[in-house]
């Protein structure tokens, strides 16, 4: 899964990218107009794997991961200058979710593109850029649909009319500055627009990049759109923490009064926003987290390990993480009756430890 980090120039996007990925990307690179993104895979923190590793003593531990893409800054005023650059749109269009880094720190040495820090204004500026991008796509498609509908057979016309009606509904929402992810749609309607890669349809995580003085009392922002969330972090401090070993990190955090790295919270919230949960496999060879879409049936979850397991699926031997830990081991859990055999339609839960039986 891929998340694109966006934001206005000098919002600290690349610093946050470095904090999340333990990277060392040049933070001044985009000031010269560079469009090539920074890319990195990030392990999703999961304490359960460490506990299971103590129980099963595996040869390796494999965490779930997500990819972060740090793209060039958004300048604002794109509706006046022709919209977002095509290269930037290509990167954003293929992302599964967006992380909008919002500048919430004052620094006289780092000029703000709008002259001063204003969270509400800056959030709205980026949201409008995404809205203008989606409106441009809709307007172009509506022009084509209106020309095609008059020439179509009845059956094809019904499908195109349904598409046009949906796009008109989305257009009205966008013109009211409401992102597409907030519009209620049926599963069929969601499938209908999937190929458009609308930016405002993607889940959005607002990351408030605060200064060191505001770590203990960060600003609050109301952002109640559906499939959205707000977190705060000090990108500068978190980037420094990401480069330290565990001992130094613990000491540094204690000095600053930080109980846990904010980057772990951001990574987990990103994972949640993507609608993902993890089922687990555990044994002597490996303890591993497998990311799946929430509400996925067992037969499909089996396919994330290997397509042959899905094709030959018989049963899923499953135990909840808490039940396994309470029992103290797999054999003990079986004796306690908490290990179950589930069929194809069983909805795999976050933290389920699964062993799939299948015909080879």
C-alpha positions in Angstrom: 0.0 0.0 0.0 1.3 3.4 -0.9 0.7 6.7 0.9 1.7 10.0 -0.7 3.0 12.8 1.6 1.7 16.2 0.4 1.7 19.7 1.7 2.6 23.3 1.0 6.2 24.3 0.5 8.2 24.6 3.8 5.6 22.6 5.7 8.3 20.1 6.7 7.1 17.3 4.4 10.5 15.8 3.8 11.4 16.1 7.5 8.3 14.1 8.3 9.1 11.6 5.6 12.5 11.1 7.2 11.0 10.7 10.6 8.5 8.1 9.4 11.1 6.1 7.3 14.3 6.7 9.3 15.5 8.3 6.1 18.0 11.0 5.3 16.4 12.7 2.2 17.6 16.2 1.5 15.0 18.5 2.9 15.9 21.4 0.5 15.6 19.3 -2.6 12.2 20.4 -3.7 12.9 24.1 -3.3 14.7 24.0 -6.6 11.6 22.4 -8.3 12.7 18.8 -8.2 9.7 16.5 -9.1 11.3 13.1 -8.5 9.8 11.7 -5.3 11.5 10.2 -2.2 10.3 6.6 -1.7 10.7 4.2 1.3 9.0 1.1 2.8 8.1 1.3 6.5 7.4 -1.5 8.9 4.1 -1.2 10.7 4.8 -1.3 14.5 3.1 -4.4 16.0 4.0 -5.4 19.5 2.2 -8.7 19.1 4.9 -10.1 16.8 7.5 -9.5 19.4 5.4 -11.4 22.0 4.8 -14.3 19.6 8.5 -14.4 18.8 9.2 -15.0 22.5 6.7 -17.9 22.4 7.7 -19.6 19.1 11.4 -18.6 18.8 11.2 -18.2 15.0 14.1 -17.8 12.7 12.7 -14.4 11.5 10.0 -11.9 12.2 8.3 -10.2 9.3 6.2 -7.0 9.9 3.5 -5.6 7.6 4.7 -2.6 5.7 3.5 0.4 3.8 5.3 2.6 1.3 5.6 6.4 1.8 6.1 8.7 -1.2 7.3 12.2 -0.5 6.3 14.4 -3.5 7.1 18.0 -4.4 5.3 20.7 -2.4 2.0 22.2 -3.6 2.3 25.9 -4.3 -1.4 26.9 -4.0 -3.4 28.8 -6.6 -3.3 25.9 -9.0 -6.8 26.7 -10.3 -5.3 29.9 -11.7 -2.2 28.4 -13.2 -3.7 25.3 -14.8 -3.9 22.9 -11.8 -1.4 20.6 -10.3 1.6 19.6 -12.5 1.0 16.3 -14.5 4.0 14.6 -13.0 2.7 15.3 -9.5 -0.8 14.1 -10.4 0.6 10.8 -11.7 2.3 10.2 -8.3 -0.8 11.2 -6.3 -3.2 9.3 -8.5 -1.6 5.9 -7.8 -1.5 6.5 -4.0 -3.9 4.6 -1.8 -4.1 7.4 0.7 -2.7 10.9 1.3 -0.8 12.3 4.3 -1.1 16.1 4.4 1.7 17.6 6.4 0.4 21.0 7.8 2.9 23.5 9.1 2.1 24.3 12.8 5.5 25.6 13.8 7.0 29.1 13.7 10.6 29.5 12.4 11.9 32.9 11.2 14.6 31.1 9.2 12.1 29.0 7.2 9.7 31.4 5.4 6.1 30.4 5.1 4.8 30.6 1.5 1.8 32.6 2.7 3.7 34.8 5.1 2.5 33.3 8.4 1.3 30.1 10.0 -2.4 29.5 9.8 -3.6 25.9 10.0 -7.2 26.4 8.8 -6.1 28.5 5.8 -3.3 26.1 4.8 -5.5 23.0 5.2 -8.1 24.6 3.0 -5.5 25.7 0.4 -4.4 22.1 -0.2 -7.9 20.7 -0.1 -8.9 23.2 -2.8 -6.0 22.1 -5.0 -7.3 18.5 -4.8 -10.8 19.6 -5.4 -9.8 21.6 -8.5 -8.0 18.6 -9.8 -11.0 16.4 -9.4 -13.4 19.0 -10.9 -11.2 19.2 -14.0 -11.5 15.4 -14.5 -15.2 15.5 -14.0 -15.8 18.4 -16.3 -13.8 16.8 -19.1 -15.6 13.4 -18.7 -19.1 15.1 -18.6 -18.4 16.8 -21.9 -17.5 13.5 -23.5 -20.4 11.6 -21.9 -23.0 14.2 -23.0 -21.7 13.9 -26.6 -21.7 10.0 -26.5 -25.1 9.5 -24.8 -27.2 10.8 -27.7 -25.6 8.2 -30.0 -25.8 5.1 -27.8 -28.1 2.1 -27.8 -30.5 1.9 -24.9 -28.5 -0.6 -22.7 -25.2 1.3 -23.1 -27.1 4.6 -22.6 -28.4 3.5 -19.2 -24.9 2.8 -18.0 -23.6 6.1 -19.2 -26.5 8.0 -17.9 -26.0 6.5 -14.4 -22.3 7.5 -14.7 -23.2 11.0 -15.7 -25.7 11.3 -12.9 -23.1 10.2 -10.3 -20.5 12.6 -11.7 -23.0 15.4 -11.5 -23.6 14.6 -7.9 -19.9 14.5 -7.2 -19.4 17.7 -9.0 -22.0 19.5 -6.8 -20.3 18.2 -3.7 -16.9 19.4 -4.9 -18.2 22.8 -5.8 -19.5 23.0 -2.2 -15.9 22.2 -1.1 -16.9 18.7 0.1 -14.4 15.9 -0.8 -15.6 12.9 -2.7 -14.7 10.5 0.2 -17.5 12.1 2.2 -20.2 11.4 -0.5 -22.3 8.3 0.3 -22.1 5.9 -2.6 -23.2 2.3 -3.3 -20.6 -0.4 -4.0 -21.6 -0.2 -7.6 -21.1 3.5 -7.7 -17.7 3.2 -6.0 -16.6 0.7 -8.6 -17.9 3.1 -11.3 -15.5 5.9 -10.3 -12.5 3.8 -9.2 -10.6 4.3 -12.5 -10.7 8.0 -12.2 -8.3 8.1 -9.3 -10.0 11.1 -7.7 -7.7 12.7 -5.2 -10.4 13.8 -2.8 -11.8 10.2 -2.8 -8.6 8.9 -1.1 -8.4 8.6 2.7 -6.7 11.6 4.2 -4.4 11.9 7.3 -3.7 15.4 8.5 -0.3 15.5 10.2 0.2 18.7 12.2 3.9 19.4 12.2 4.4 21.2 15.5 7.4 23.0 17.0 9.3 21.5 20.0 7.6 23.9 22.4 4.1 22.6 21.4 4.9 18.8 21.8 3.0 18.7 25.1 0.2 21.0 24.1 -0.3 20.7 20.3 -3.0 22.8 18.5 -6.4 21.3 17.8 -8.0 21.2 14.4 -11.5 20.2 13.4 -11.5 18.0 10.3 -14.5 15.8 10.4 -14.7 14.5 6.8 -15.3 10.8 6.4 -12.2 8.6 6.0 -10.0 11.3 7.6 -8.0 11.6 10.7 -5.7 14.1 12.5 -2.4 13.4 14.3 0.3 15.7 15.6 4.1 15.3 15.7 7.2 17.4 15.8 8.9 16.4 12.5 12.3 17.8 13.5 12.4 15.9 16.8 11.0 12.7 15.3 13.5 12.8 12.5 16.4 13.1 15.0 14.9 10.3 17.1 14.7 8.1 14.0 18.4 8.2 13.6 19.3 7.1 17.1 19.7 3.6 18.5 17.1 2.3 21.0 19.1 3.3 24.2 19.7 6.8 23.0 16.1 7.1 21.8 14.7 6.2 25.2 16.9 8.7 26.9 16.1 11.5 24.5 12.4 10.8 24.8 12.6 10.8 28.5 14.3 14.2 28.5 11.5 15.6 26.2 8.7 13.9 28.1 7.7 11.8 25.1 6.1 8.5 26.0 6.2 6.9 22.5 7.6 8.0 19.1 4.8 9.9 17.2 6.0 8.3 14.0 4.6 5.0 15.3 1.2 6.6 15.8 1.3 8.1 12.3 2.3 4.8 10.7 -0.5 2.9 12.6 -3.1 5.6 11.8 -2.1 5.5 8.1 -2.5 1.7 8.2 -5.9 2.1 9.8 -7.1 4.7 7.3 -6.3 2.3 4.5 -8.8 0.0 6.0 -6.2 -2.7 6.8 -6.0 -5.2 9.6 -3.3 -7.9 10.2 -3.8 -11.6 10.7 -0.7 -13.4 12.0 1.1 -16.6 11.3 3.4 -18.1 13.8 5.8 -21.0 13.9 9.5 -22.0 14.2 10.3 -20.7 10.7 8.6 -17.3 10.9 6.3 -15.0 12.9 4.6 -12.7 10.4 1.9 -10.1 10.0 -0.2 -10.3 6.9 -2.1 -7.1 5.9 -5.6 -7.6 4.5 -8.6 -5.4 3.9 -11.0 -5.2 6.9 -13.9 -7.7 6.6 -12.0 -10.1 4.3 -13.3 -13.7 4.3 -10.8 -16.5 5.3 -10.5 -17.9 1.7 -9.4 -14.6 0.4 -7.0 -14.0 3.3 -5.4 -17.4 2.5 -4.7 -16.1 -0.9 -2.5 -13.3 0.5 0.0 -16.0 1.5 -0.3 -18.0 -1.8 -2.9 -18.4 -4.5 -2.6 -22.2 -4.3 -3.7 -22.0 -0.6 -6.8 -20.1 -1.7 -7.6 -22.5 -4.6 -7.3 -25.6 -2.3 -8.7 -24.0 0.8 -10.3 -26.5 3.2 -10.4 -24.8 6.7 -8.7 -22.1 8.7 -7.4 -23.1 12.0 -7.7 -19.9 14.0 -7.1 -18.6 17.5 -7.4 -15.0 18.7 -4.2 -13.4 19.8 -5.4 -12.7 23.3 -6.7 -16.2 23.7 -3.3 -17.7 22.7 -1.4 -15.4 25.0 -3.7 -16.2 27.9 -3.3 -19.9 27.3 0.5 -19.7 27.1 0.9 -21.6 23.9 -0.8 -23.3 20.9 -1.2 -26.7 22.6 -2.6 -25.1 25.7 -5.1 -23.0 23.6 -6.3 -26.2 21.9 -6.9 -27.8 25.3 -8.8 -24.7 26.4 -11.0 -24.9 23.3 -10.1 -21.5 21.9 -8.6 -22.8 18.7 -11.4 -23.0 16.1 -11.8 -24.4 12.6 -13.4 -21.9 10.4 -14.8 -22.1 6.8 -14.4 -20.0 3.7 -16.8 -17.2 4.7 -15.3 -16.6 8.2 -14.4 -12.9 8.5 -10.8 -12.8 9.6 -10.3 -10.5 12.6 -7.3 -8.3 13.4 -4.8 -10.4 15.4 -6.1 -13.8 14.5 -3.3 -16.4 14.3 -4.2 -18.5 11.3 -3.1 -21.8 9.9 -4.8 -22.6 6.6 -5.5 -26.2 5.7 -5.6 -26.8 1.9 -5.4 -29.4 -0.8 -2.1 -29.3 -2.6 
